[in-house]
Amino acid sequence: MSETQNQKGYVLSMGLLSNERLEVSNAEFLHEAFAISAAHCGDCCPVTVSFVGNPSRDARWVARPFTGNDAPESDHANNYFALSAFMPDLEGTYHRRKKSFAAQFVVALDDVTPVVVEGKQKAQIPFSRVSLPPTYVLETSEGNFQVGYFLREPILDRGEAEDLSKAIIASGLSDPGAGGPCARLMRLPIGCNGKYQPEFRCRLRLWAPERHYTIDELREGLQIRFLGASRVKQPTAALLGNAHQPAAEGNAVYTPAPTTNIVLLALSERGLLKREVAPGKYELTCPWVNEHTGQVDSGAVYWVPDENHPHGAFKCQHGHCIGRGISELLDYLGIDHEAALMKARITTAPGEVNRIVAAAETELARTELYFQRSGRVVRLERSSITGNLQLQEVNANSLLVDLSALTRWQHYDGRSKKVVPCDPSPKYLSAILESGRHQALPEIIGIARQPMIDGRGRVSKKAGYNAANKLYADFDERAYEVLDSPTQEDALKALAELETLLEEFPFEAECDKSAALSAILTAVVRSQLKLAPMIHVQAHLPGSGKSYLTALIAAFATGDEVAASSFPKDDEECRKFLHSQLLASPAAIIFDNLTTDIYAFKSLCMAITEPTFNARILGSSRTAEASTRTLILSSGNNVGPVEDMTRRVLTIYLNPAEPNPAERTFQHPNLIDELRANRAHFVSCALTVISAWMLAGRPRTNCMKTLNSFMQWGEWCRLPLLWLGRSDPATRLFELMANDPEREQTARIFDVLHRVFNGSTFSVKNVATKIHFSGFEDDIFDAFEEAGLSSGGSLDRRRLGWWFRRKNGWTANGLKLVKLPSSGKQIVYRLEV
């Protein structure tokens, strides 16, 4: 039972306060007040303000983040803390302002006093009005106190925080000028009040950090007149990041939606509002209760506006009120039907395109569904078939429908001499979609389907948009359990659980099993990795488990099924397929049962080693850019990466001992279904492995070869496994690079050129002449013939020139081909040792 319930008769008095100054450091105070911040808002931080002197003259209101042990502790400084925590901007700086608001953790009453001084300019609150046991009481000047309450659950919605502040003011518990909980400051226990000479040393007179309250407990205990009015959700700092909002205030073209429902307010003023019986549903005294049989006061309900009922809804179950609806209720209350819509209003007018577009984008941002990607407007959409959350580029038709639902557009009608409703015109829709500049819409890179790891190695279990990495996290926050500070022992236990999923796969060597573990880690954090290799599962015989293993790895990237696709036949087909897929930001792409080697198509290479993929949209003349943060998987029998793909593909070899592996019996035939059912647990295991390695100081293995193309991937998905004693997952990749037929072929030609020219420069003409007339053995000439550089028994100069241009800068057998500056017509090369 809460203290609110068992101490309704509580009244703050001097007798309840300590006569001594309680010794609580500012750091200890902040730890208690914001103990749950990491669990609720990820990178958010409390902030403090500290300066010496008189606040009215010497104030320097610079906010500094409190990260654990850096609270201001000087007794000779004015030390403050904000009631709310804030998100950093894109540069990692914390600001005490509305648009950076993350969550409110403390509710505080200022200027509480046992003796009210009549005529005092600032309103005072008598002790007798404090009817709920406080968490703390701080004396900030002689006879004046700040009374604070720590929240059991933070207020994450800025609009809800502002409504609570207004309700506290309306209930006589705060000065009308003390609103703005998003950025409001209160004094810390250690510090002084510099308004006085000598300085008044703040005294903590009551400290009960075990007292935490819900909003309902505060409302009941402090007797707050709180209507719980329907609000339009305000955009949070995590959504808007550092975006400038030119349309944030009401102006000639834009009026934001009201934060208080005027119907509820009117009902309350008339004494008709009883209580909220469900979210958005309120029990009323019917305005026509006198007409009810026996004047029975029950059965009347009001619903706040929603998409299907833009004006709200009213229903009274009594027979005399049949036919009375929201229209009759609004007329009774004297409320204009347009005003009851609770929508933002955009008024179109000549010369105001910039502000109209900014206003529309501001309202789109409030939905937390609209973003910008590479200058284009995109929207989060969940597939009705698969349930997958995807990014869809917005078109004019869908934008028209959504803007009409979100906002009320209007213009001045010269004929009727009044403002009338209208639809958003194509001119404004085109300006929003095609301008390329979207100040109010946050930028998005992709979608994560599980918690994310920050740069410090901490796992954030907060879903939604993350302004720091520009990713949208789509998962159930309650399902994941990751330790705050996992150790190497925790990582070993987590890795052992992951290995139980791989027990029945016939890996050819330990490095293949390690590569599968690395693929699992890659799948979990792929959305956070700028680049990552393609994963290929290869075997000698059908039925070895290739497709099953790729499906298992993909299940770590997303809980939804990933449909397999056939490998493209050429680069054009590859480009079209990849671009159409990547535009939706899928978790994974699977190429199943390849019948050819993985060729180095230009588009495929780009999708693996470039952070973005740009191509022309099918059926359109314009291009669109998409992020490549998608896991790419493939499988096949006796086929694998060749040529320049060898350094881009992590290969896993399966080699079952049975002559017909398709007839094997598995102990866990429903392994993937079991994994999907417990996906949150196994994903948490993978996150634990990576987090523990980071928190251990990112230890490195000296004998490890470096894979320059995928440095971040190597740190997140390779080094943790080596740290835990597993084989190098990149072993096969380096083997394939070393045994690449094209590189071997190039090495043979380089050897011939080195023997012939012995460090001297040469041109295509020199090579063709020397090799043709020098009488080399047939096997030497064969090196050029195998590379397709000969024709009719002699070297083809055109092909040879093309080959040299392509191999410029290559190193093979310790020899590097270098193109030299030349003023003549012929291009000159040299092999450098």
C-alpha positions in Angstrom: 0.0 0.0 0.0 1.4 3.4 -0.9 2.0 6.2 1.5 -0.7 8.1 -0.3 -3.3 5.6 0.7 -2.3 5.2 4.4 -1.4 8.8 5.2 -4.2 10.9 3.8 -4.1 13.0 6.9 -0.5 13.9 6.4 0.3 17.6 6.7 3.9 18.9 6.5 5.0 20.7 9.6 8.2 21.9 11.2 8.0 19.0 13.6 8.5 16.5 10.8 11.8 18.2 9.7 15.2 17.4 11.0 16.8 20.2 13.1 20.2 19.3 11.6 21.4 19.6 8.0 21.3 16.1 6.6 24.6 15.1 5.0 23.7 13.9 1.5 26.0 14.7 -1.4 24.7 16.1 -4.6 25.9 13.1 -6.5 24.1 10.8 -4.1 20.9 12.9 -4.4 21.0 12.8 -8.3 21.7 9.0 -8.3 18.6 8.4 -6.2 16.5 10.9 -8.3 17.5 9.5 -11.7 18.3 5.9 -10.9 15.9 4.6 -13.6 17.0 6.9 -16.3 19.1 4.4 -18.3 16.3 1.9 -18.4 13.8 4.3 -19.8 15.6 6.7 -22.1 18.9 5.3 -23.2 21.5 8.0 -23.6 19.5 10.6 -21.7 21.3 12.4 -18.9 20.3 14.6 -15.9 21.9 18.0 -16.1 23.2 20.4 -13.4 23.9 24.2 -13.4 26.4 25.8 -11.0 27.9 29.3 -10.6 29.1 31.6 -7.9 27.4 34.9 -7.0 23.9 36.4 -7.1 21.5 34.5 -9.4 19.8 37.8 -10.4 23.1 39.3 -11.4 25.9 36.7 -11.9 23.9 33.8 -13.3 25.5 31.5 -15.9 22.8 29.0 -16.8 25.1 26.6 -18.6 23.8 23.0 -18.4 26.3 20.2 -17.7 25.5 16.5 -17.9 25.7 14.4 -14.8 27.3 11.1 -15.7 27.7 9.6 -12.3 30.4 11.3 -10.3 30.7 14.9 -11.6 28.0 16.7 -9.6 28.9 20.2 -8.4 29.6 19.9 -4.6 30.8 23.4 -3.6 29.1 25.0 -0.6 29.8 28.4 -2.0 28.1 28.0 -5.4 24.5 28.1 -6.5 23.9 24.4 -7.5 20.8 23.4 -9.4 19.5 20.3 -11.1 16.8 20.0 -13.8 13.6 18.0 -12.9 14.0 16.3 -16.3 16.7 14.4 -18.2 17.7 15.4 -21.7 18.9 13.7 -24.9 22.2 14.9 -26.6 22.2 16.6 -29.9 24.0 15.1 -32.9 27.4 16.4 -31.6 26.7 14.7 -28.2 26.1 18.0 -26.3 23.3 18.2 -23.7 21.1 21.3 -23.6 18.4 22.2 -21.1 15.6 23.0 -23.5 12.2 21.6 -24.6 13.2 19.9 -27.8 15.9 18.0 -26.0 13.5 16.7 -23.3 13.6 13.0 -22.7 11.7 12.4 -19.5 10.7 14.0 -16.2 11.8 12.2 -13.0 11.1 14.7 -10.2 8.0 16.8 -9.3 8.9 19.7 -7.0 7.0 22.5 -5.2 8.9 25.8 -4.6 8.5 28.5 -2.0 6.7 26.3 0.6 6.7 28.0 4.0 5.1 27.5 7.5 4.3 31.2 7.6 2.6 32.9 4.5 3.6 36.5 4.1 0.7 38.6 2.8 1.5 40.8 -0.2 4.6 38.9 -1.1 5.3 39.3 -4.8 5.9 35.6 -5.4 3.0 33.3 -4.4 3.8 31.1 -1.4 2.5 27.6 -0.5 1.5 26.9 3.2 2.9 23.8 4.8 -0.7 22.7 5.4 -1.2 22.4 1.6 1.5 19.7 1.4 -0.7 16.7 2.1 1.6 13.9 0.8 4.8 12.7 2.5 7.7 14.3 0.4 10.8 12.5 -0.8 12.9 15.4 0.3 12.6 18.9 1.8 15.3 21.5 1.2 15.5 24.8 3.0 16.8 27.3 0.4 16.5 30.5 2.5 15.4 31.2 6.0 11.8 29.9 6.3 11.5 28.9 2.6 11.5 25.4 1.4 11.5 23.3 -1.8 9.5 20.1 -1.5 10.2 17.3 -3.9 8.7 13.9 -5.0 10.7 11.3 -6.9 8.6 9.5 -9.6 8.3 5.7 -9.7 8.0 5.8 -13.5 9.3 8.9 -15.4 7.0 10.9 -17.6 8.2 10.3 -21.1 5.7 12.4 -22.9 6.5 16.2 -22.9 2.8 17.1 -23.3 1.9 15.0 -20.2 4.7 16.7 -18.2 3.4 20.1 -19.2 -0.2 19.2 -18.4 0.9 18.0 -14.9 2.7 21.3 -14.3 -0.4 23.3 -15.4 -2.6 21.2 -13.0 -0.2 21.8 -10.1 -0.4 25.6 -10.8 -4.2 25.4 -11.1 -4.4 23.6 -7.8 -2.5 26.4 -6.0 0.6 24.4 -5.5 2.9 26.5 -7.6 3.4 30.0 -8.8 1.8 30.7 -12.2 5.2 31.7 -13.5 6.8 28.5 -12.5 5.7 26.3 -15.5 7.9 24.6 -18.0 8.9 21.3 -16.3 10.9 20.3 -19.3 13.7 22.7 -18.4 12.8 23.8 -14.8 15.6 23.9 -12.2 15.6 23.2 -8.5 18.4 23.6 -6.0 20.7 20.7 -4.9 21.3 19.9 -1.2 24.9 21.0 -1.2 25.2 24.7 -2.2 24.2 28.2 -1.3 21.6 30.8 -2.1 23.7 33.7 -3.5 20.8 36.1 -3.3 21.7 36.8 0.3 24.8 38.3 2.0 26.2 36.4 3.7 25.2 33.5 1.5 22.5 31.2 2.8 23.8 27.7 3.0 21.1 25.3 1.7 19.9 22.8 4.3 18.4 19.4 3.5 15.8 19.0 6.3 14.1 15.8 5.2 15.4 12.9 3.1 13.3 9.7 2.3 14.7 8.4 -1.0 12.6 5.2 -0.7 9.5 7.3 -1.4 8.6 7.2 -5.1 5.2 8.0 -6.5 3.1 7.5 -9.5 1.2 10.4 -11.2 -2.1 9.0 -9.8 -0.7 8.9 -6.3 0.6 12.5 -6.6 -2.8 13.6 -7.9 -4.7 11.9 -5.0 -2.2 12.8 -2.3 -1.7 16.4 -3.2 -5.4 16.9 -4.3 -4.3 18.1 -7.7 -7.2 19.3 -9.9 -6.1 17.3 -13.0 -8.5 16.8 -15.8 -6.5 14.3 -17.7 -7.4 16.1 -20.8 -6.7 14.6 -24.2 -3.5 15.9 -25.6 -1.8 15.8 -29.0 1.5 14.0 -28.4 4.5 16.4 -28.5 7.6 15.4 -30.4 10.3 14.2 -28.1 14.0 15.2 -28.2 14.9 11.6 -29.3 12.6 12.1 -32.3 13.6 15.7 -33.3 17.3 15.5 -32.4 18.9 18.9 -33.2 16.3 19.8 -35.9 15.3 23.5 -36.1 11.5 24.0 -36.0 10.6 27.3 -37.5 6.9 26.5 -37.2 7.0 25.6 -33.5 5.0 28.6 -32.4 1.6 29.8 -33.5 1.7 32.4 -36.3 -0.4 33.6 -39.2 -0.3 30.3 -41.1 0.1 27.8 -38.3 -1.6 27.1 -35.0 -0.5 23.9 -33.1 -3.2 21.6 -31.8 -4.5 22.6 -28.4 -2.9 20.7 -25.5 -6.1 20.8 -23.4 -9.4 19.4 -24.7 -11.9 22.4 -24.5 -14.9 20.0 -24.3 -13.5 18.4 -21.1 -12.7 21.9 -19.8 -16.2 23.1 -20.4 -17.7 20.0 -18.9 -15.5 20.4 -15.8 -16.4 24.0 -15.4 -20.1 23.1 -15.4 -19.6 20.3 -12.9 -20.5 17.6 -15.4 -17.2 15.8 -15.7 -17.0 12.8 -13.4 -13.9 10.6 -14.1 -11.9 9.0 -16.8 -13.1 5.4 -17.1 -10.7 4.3 -19.9 -8.0 6.1 -22.0 -9.9 8.8 -23.8 -13.3 7.8 -22.4 -15.0 9.9 -19.7 -18.1 9.4 -17.6 -20.4 12.4 -17.4 -23.4 13.8 -15.8 -25.7 14.1 -18.8 -26.5 17.7 -19.6 -30.2 16.6 -20.0 -30.3 14.6 -16.7 -33.5 16.4 -15.7 -35.3 14.7 -18.6 -34.2 11.2 -17.4 -36.8 9.0 -15.8 -36.3 9.6 -12.0 -33.5 12.0 -13.0 -31.0 9.0 -12.9 -27.5 10.3 -13.1 -25.7 7.5 -15.1 -25.1 6.2 -18.5 -23.5 9.3 -20.2 -20.1 9.0 -21.8 -17.8 11.3 -23.8 -15.0 10.1 -26.1 -12.2 12.4 -27.1 -11.6 13.0 -30.8 -9.8 10.2 -32.8 -9.4 9.3 -36.4 -12.9 7.9 -36.8 -14.6 10.6 -34.7 -12.8 13.9 -35.4 -15.1 15.9 -33.2 -15.3 13.3 -30.5 -18.4 11.3 -29.5 -21.2 11.5 -27.0 -23.6 8.8 -25.9 -26.3 8.7 -23.2 -28.2 5.4 -22.7 -31.4 7.0 -21.4 -34.4 6.9 -23.8 -34.9 10.7 -23.6 -31.5 11.2 -25.1 -31.9 9.0 -28.2 -30.7 10.9 -31.2 -28.4 13.2 -29.1 -24.8 12.9 -30.1 -21.6 15.0 -30.2 -23.2 17.8 -32.2 -25.9 18.3 -29.6 -23.3 18.2 -26.8 -21.1 20.9 -28.5 -24.2 23.1 -29.1 -25.2 22.8 -25.4 -21.6 23.7 -24.3 -21.5 26.6 -26.8 -18.4 25.2 -28.5 -17.8 25.8 -32.2 -17.7 22.5 -34.0 -14.4 23.5 -35.8 -12.8 24.3 -32.4 -13.6 20.8 -31.1 -11.5 19.1 -33.8 -8.3 19.3 -31.6 -6.2 19.5 -34.7 -3.4 21.8 -35.7 -4.5 24.4 -38.2 -2.6 25.5 -41.3 -3.9 28.5 -43.2 -2.8 28.8 -46.8 -1.9 32.3 -48.1 0.2 33.7 -50.9 3.9 34.2 -50.2 3.9 31.8 -47.2 5.1 28.6 -48.8 8.1 28.3 -46.6 6.2 28.6 -43.3 3.4 26.4 -44.6 5.8 23.6 -45.5 7.6 24.0 -42.2 4.3 23.7 -40.4 3.2 20.6 -42.3 6.6 18.9 -41.6 6.3 19.8 -37.9 3.0 18.0 -37.7 4.4 15.0 -39.7 7.2 14.8 -37.2 4.8 14.7 -34.2 3.5 11.3 -35.5 7.0 9.8 -34.9 6.4 7.9 -38.2 7.8 10.4 -40.8 11.5 10.9 -41.4 13.9 12.0 -44.1 16.4 9.8 -45.8 18.8 11.3 -48.3 16.6 14.3 -48.8 13.4 12.2 -49.4 10.4 11.9 -47.1 9.9 8.3 -45.9 7.4 6.8 -43.5 7.5 3.7 -41.2 5.0 1.2 -42.5 4.2 -2.3 -41.0 3.4 -4.9 -43.6 -0.1 -6.3 -43.2 1.1 -9.7 -44.5 4.5 -10.3 -42.8 4.2 -7.8 -39.9 7.7 -6.4 -40.9 8.3 -2.7 -40.2 9.6 -1.1 -43.4 10.6 2.3 -44.7 8.4 3.5 -47.6 9.0 6.6 -49.6 6.0 8.9 -49.4 4.1 9.9 -52.5 1.7 12.8 -53.0 -1.4 10.8 -52.6 -0.5 9.2 -49.3 0.8 12.5 -48.0 -2.5 14.2 -48.9 -4.5 11.6 -46.9 -2.2 11.8 -43.9 -2.0 15.5 -43.7 -5.8 15.8 -44.0 -6.1 13.4 -41.1 -3.5 15.1 -39.0 -4.2 18.8 -39.6 -7.0 21.2 -40.5 -6.2 23.1 -43.7 -8.0 26.3 -44.3 -7.9 29.5 -46.4 -9.7 32.8 -46.6 -12.7 32.8 -48.9 -13.3 36.2 -50.5 -16.9 35.4 -51.4 -18.0 34.4 -47.9 -15.5 36.8 -46.2 -14.4 34.1 -43.8 -11.9 31.3 -43.3 -13.1 28.0 -44.6 -11.7 24.5 -44.7 -9.8 23.2 -47.7 -7.5 20.4 -48.9 -3.7 20.6 -49.1 -3.0 21.7 -52.7 -0.6 19.8 -55.0 1.7 22.9 -54.8 2.3 22.4 -51.1 2.5 18.6 -51.4 5.2 18.9 -54.1 7.1 21.5 -52.1 7.2 19.1 -49.1 8.3 16.0 -51.1 10.7 17.6 -53.6 12.4 20.4 -51.8 15.2 18.1 -50.4 15.4 20.2 -47.2 13.4 19.0 -44.3 14.2 21.0 -41.2 11.6 19.4 -38.8 11.9 15.8 -40.0 14.6 13.7 -38.3 17.0 11.8 -40.5 16.8 8.0 -40.5 19.3 5.4 -41.7 17.5 2.1 -41.0 15.6 -0.1 -38.7 16.9 -2.2 -35.8 14.8 -5.2 -34.7 16.4 -5.5 -31.2 18.2 -3.4 -28.6 21.3 -1.5 -29.6 24.8 -1.1 -28.1 26.1 2.4 -27.6 29.7 3.5 -28.1 30.5 2.7 -24.4 29.3 -0.9 -24.7 26.0 -0.3 -22.9 22.9 -2.0 -24.2 20.0 0.4 -24.7 16.6 -1.4 -24.3 14.6 1.7 -25.4 12.5 1.2 -28.5 11.7 4.0 -31.0 13.8 6.5 -32.8 17.4 7.0 -31.6 18.7 10.5 -32.7 22.3 9.6 -31.9 22.6 6.8 -34.4 19.6 7.7 -36.6 18.0 4.3 -36.3 14.5 3.3 -35.4 14.4 0.4 -32.9 11.3 -1.9 -33.3 11.0 -4.5 -30.5 9.3 -5.3 -27.2 11.3 -3.6 -24.5 10.0 -6.0 -21.9 11.3 -9.1 -23.6 15.1 -8.4 -23.5 17.3 -9.0 -20.4 20.9 -7.8 -20.8 23.2 -7.2 -17.8 24.2 -3.6 -17.3 27.9 -4.5 -16.9 28.5 -8.1 -18.2 31.9 -9.6 -17.5 34.0 -12.1 -19.5 32.4 -14.9 -17.4 29.0 -13.7 -18.4 30.0 -13.5 -22.0 31.3 -17.1 -21.9 28.0 -18.3 -20.5 26.1 -16.4 -23.2 28.3 -17.7 -25.9 27.8 -21.3 -24.7 24.1 -20.8 -25.0 24.5 -19.6 -28.6 26.6 -22.7 -29.3 23.8 -25.0 -28.3 21.9 -23.8 -31.4 24.8 -25.0 -33.6 25.4 -28.5 -32.1 23.8 -30.5 -34.9 25.4 -28.6 -37.8 28.3 -30.6 -39.4 31.0 -27.8 -39.5 34.1 -28.8 -41.4 36.4 -27.2 -38.9 36.3 -25.1 -35.7 36.9 -21.9 -37.7 33.6 -22.7 -39.6 31.7 -22.9 -36.3 33.3 -19.7 -35.2 32.3 -18.1 -38.5 28.7 -19.2 -37.8 28.9 -17.5 -34.3 30.3 -14.4 -35.9 27.4 -14.4 -38.4 24.9 -14.6 -35.5 26.6 -11.5 -33.9 26.6 -9.8 -37.3 22.8 -10.4 -37.7 22.1 -8.9 -34.3 24.1 -5.7 -34.8 23.9 -5.3 -38.6 21.8 -2.2 -38.4 24.6 -0.5 -36.4 27.5 -1.6 -38.5 28.5 0.7 -41.3 29.8 -2.2 -43.3 29.7 -6.0 -43.0 30.7 -8.9 -45.2 28.2 -11.1 -47.0 27.7 -14.5 -45.2 27.9 -17.7 -47.4 27.2 -21.2 -46.3 28.8 -23.8 -48.6 28.7 -27.7 -48.6 29.5 -30.6 -51.0 26.1 -32.3 -50.9 22.5 -31.4 -50.8 20.8 -31.7 -47.5 23.8 -30.6 -45.5 21.9 -27.9 -43.7 22.9 -24.9 -45.6 19.5 -23.3 -46.0 18.6 -24.2 -42.4 21.7 -22.4 -41.1 21.1 -19.3 -43.2 17.5 -19.2 -41.9 18.8 -19.6 -38.3 21.2 -16.7 -38.8 18.5 -14.6 -40.3 16.2 -15.2 -37.3 18.7 -13.3 -35.2 18.2 -10.3 -37.5 14.4 -10.4 -37.4 11.7 -12.4 -35.8 9.8 -12.6 -39.1 10.4 -15.1 -41.9 12.8 -13.9 -44.7 11.8 -15.1 -48.1 14.6 -16.6 -50.2 15.5 -15.2 -53.6 17.5 -16.6 -56.5 20.9 -15.2 -57.2 20.9 -12.6 -60.1 22.3 -13.6 -63.5 24.1 -10.3 -64.3 24.8 -6.9 -62.8 21.8 -5.2 -64.3 19.4 -7.7 -62.6 21.5 -7.5 -59.4 21.2 -3.7 -59.3 17.5 -3.7 -59.8 16.9 -6.4 -57.2 19.2 -5.0 -54.5 17.9 -1.4 -54.9 14.2 -2.4 -54.7 15.0 -4.4 -51.6 17.2 -2.0 -49.8 14.8 0.9 -50.2 12.5 -0.8 -47.6 15.5 -1.3 -45.1 14.9 -5.1 -44.7 16.6 -6.9 -41.9 18.0 -9.6 -44.2 18.3 -10.8 -47.8 18.8 -14.5 -48.6 20.1 -15.9 -51.9 19.4 -19.6 -51.6 20.8 -22.7 -53.4 23.2 -20.9 -55.7 24.1 -22.8 -58.9 27.0 -20.5 -59.9 29.9 -18.9 -58.0 29.3 -15.6 -56.3 30.6 -13.2 -59.0 31.9 -9.7 -58.4 28.9 -7.9 -59.8 29.5 -4.2 -59.4 26.2 -3.7 -57.7 26.8 -6.5 -55.2 30.2 -5.2 -54.4 28.8 -1.8 -53.8 26.0 -3.2 -51.5 28.7 -4.9 -49.4 31.5 -2.3 -49.1 29.6 1.0 -49.5 27.4 2.5 -46.8 24.7 3.6 -49.3 23.4 2.3 -52.6 22.2 4.7 -55.2 20.2 3.7 -58.3 17.4 4.8 -60.6 14.0 4.0 -59.4 12.2 1.6 -61.8 9.7 3.4 -64.0 11.1 6.8 -63.0 13.8 9.2 -64.2 15.1 10.0 -60.7 17.5 8.1 -58.4 17.1 7.2 -54.8 19.7 6.4 -52.1 19.2 3.6 -49.7 21.3 2.4 -46.7 23.1 -1.0 -47.1 22.7 -1.9 -43.5 21.1 -5.2 -44.3 22.4 -8.7 -43.6 23.1 -10.5 -46.9 23.2 -14.3 -46.8 23.6 -17.0 -49.4 24.1 -20.8 -49.7 25.1 -23.3 -52.3 26.8 -26.6 -53.1 30.4 -26.4 -54.2 30.0 -22.7 -55.2 31.5 -19.7 -53.4 33.0 -16.3 -53.8 35.5 -15.7 -56.7 37.6 -12.8 -57.9 37.1 -9.6 -55.9 34.3 -11.2 -53.9 36.7 -13.3 -51.9 37.5 -10.4 -49.6 33.8 -9.5 -49.2 32.3 -12.8 -48.2 32.6 -14.8 -44.9 32.3 -18.4 -45.9 31.1 -21.2 -43.6 31.9 -24.8 -44.7 29.6 -27.7 -43.8 30.8 -31.3 -44.4 28.5 -34.0 -43.1 30.0 -37.5 -42.7 26.9 -39.3 -44.0 26.9 -40.2 -47.7 23.3 -38.9 -48.0 23.0 -36.1 -45.4 19.4 -35.4 -46.5 18.3 -38.6 -44.6 19.8 -37.5 -41.3 17.6 -37.4 -38.2 17.8 -34.2 -36.1 17.2 -34.1 -32.3 15.7 -30.6 -32.7 13.8 -30.6 -36.0 11.9 -27.4 -35.0 15.1 -25.5 -34.0 14.2 -22.3 -35.8 10.7 -22.2 -34.4 12.2 -22.7 -30.9 14.6 -19.9 -31.6 11.9 -17.5 -32.8 9.9 -18.3 -29.7 12.9 -17.5 -27.5 14.5 -14.9 -29.8 14.8 -12.2 -27.2 16.8 -14.5 -24.9 19.3 -15.6 -27.6 19.6 -12.0 -29.0 20.4 -10.9 -25.5 23.1 -13.5 -25.3 24.7 -12.2 -28.5 24.5 -8.6 -27.2 26.1 -9.7 -23.9 29.1 -11.1 -25.8 29.7 -7.9 -27.6 28.9 -5.6 -24.6 31.3 -7.6 -22.3 34.2 -7.2 -24.8 33.6 -3.5 -25.1 33.4 -3.0 -21.3 36.5 -5.0 -20.8 38.5 -2.3 -22.7 38.1 -3.8 -26.2 41.1 -6.2 -25.9 42.8 -7.2 -29.2 44.7 -10.2 -30.4 48.2 -9.4 -31.7 48.4 -12.4 -34.1 45.2 -11.5 -35.9 45.3 -10.4 -39.5 43.5 -7.1 -40.3 40.6 -7.0 -42.6 40.7 -3.3 -43.6 37.4 -3.3 -45.5 35.4 -4.2 -42.4 37.2 -2.7 -39.4 34.1 -2.1 -37.3 32.7 -5.5 -38.1 36.0 -7.0 -37.0 35.8 -5.3 -33.7 32.2 -6.1 -32.9 31.8 -9.6 -34.5 35.3 -11.1 -34.7 37.5 -9.8 -31.8 35.0 -10.8 -29.0 35.1 -14.4 -30.2 38.9 -14.4 -30.2 38.8 -12.8 -26.7 36.7 -15.7 -25.6 39.1 -18.3 -27.0 37.3 -19.3 -30.2 38.9 -19.8 -33.6 39.3 -16.9 -36.0 36.0 -16.6 -37.9 37.7 -15.0 -40.8 40.1 -17.9 -41.4 38.3 -19.1 -44.6 38.1 -15.5 -45.9 41.9 -15.1 -45.8 42.4 -18.6 -47.3 40.1 -17.8 -50.2 41.9 -14.4 -50.7 45.3 -16.2 -50.8 44.0 -19.0 -53.1 42.1 -16.8 -55.5 42.7 -18.1 -59.0 42.7 -14.5 -60.4 45.4 -13.4 -58.0 47.4 -16.5 -58.7 47.1 -15.8 -62.4 48.1 -12.2 -61.9 51.1 -13.4 -59.8 52.4 -15.6 -62.7 52.2 -12.7 -65.2 54.0 -10.3 -62.7 56.7 -12.9 -62.3 57.2 -13.1 -66.1 57.3 -9.3 -66.4 59.8 -9.0 -63.6 62.1 -11.5 -65.2 61.9 -9.8 -68.6 62.2 -6.1 -67.5 64.0 -6.6 -64.2 62.8 -3.4 -62.6 62.8 -1.3 -65.8 59.8 0.5 -67.1 57.6 -0.9 -69.8 54.6 -0.1 -72.0 52.0 -2.4 -73.6 54.0 -2.2 -76.8 57.2 -3.2 -75.0 55.5 -6.2 -73.5 53.9 -7.4 -76.7 57.2 -7.1 -78.6 59.4 -8.8 -76.0 57.1 -11.7 -75.2 56.5 -12.4 -78.9 60.1 -12.3 -80.1 62.0 -13.5 -77.0 61.4 -17.2 -77.5 59.9 -17.9 -74.1 58.9 -21.4 -73.2 55.2 -22.3 -73.9 54.3 -22.5 -70.2 55.4 -18.9 -69.7 53.3 -17.7 -72.6 50.4 -19.8 -71.2 50.1 -17.3 -68.3 49.0 -14.6 -70.7 46.9 -17.0 -72.7 45.0 -18.2 -69.6 44.2 -14.6 -68.7 42.7 -14.1 -72.2 45.4 -11.7 -73.3 46.5 -13.6 -76.4 45.0 -13.8 -79.9 46.3 -15.9 -82.8 49.5 -16.9 -81.0 50.5 -13.4 -80.0 49.5 -10.9 -77.3 46.5 -8.8 -77.9 47.6 -5.2 -77.2 44.1 -3.9 -76.6 43.2 -6.6 -74.1 46.7 -6.2 -72.5 46.2 -2.5 -72.1 42.8 -3.0 -70.4 44.4 -5.6 -68.1 47.2 -3.3 -67.1 44.7 -0.5 -66.3 42.6 -2.9 -64.2 45.7 -4.3 -62.3 47.3 -1.0 -61.6 48.1 -0.9 -57.9 47.8 -4.7 -57.4 50.4 -6.6 -55.3 51.1 -10.2 -56.0 54.1 -12.3 -54.9 55.7 -9.2 -53.4 55.5 -7.3 -56.7 53.3 -4.2 -57.2 52.3 -2.8 -60.6 52.6 1.0 -60.6 51.5 3.4 -63.4 54.1 6.1 -63.9 53.7 9.7 -65.0 54.4 10.0 -68.7 54.4 13.0 -71.1 54.3 10.8 -74.1 51.4 9.0 -75.8 52.2 5.6 -74.3 51.3 4.7 -70.7 54.3 3.4 -68.8 54.4 0.9 -65.9 56.9 -0.6 -63.5 56.9 -3.5 -61.1 58.1 -2.4 -57.7 59.4 -4.9 -55.1 
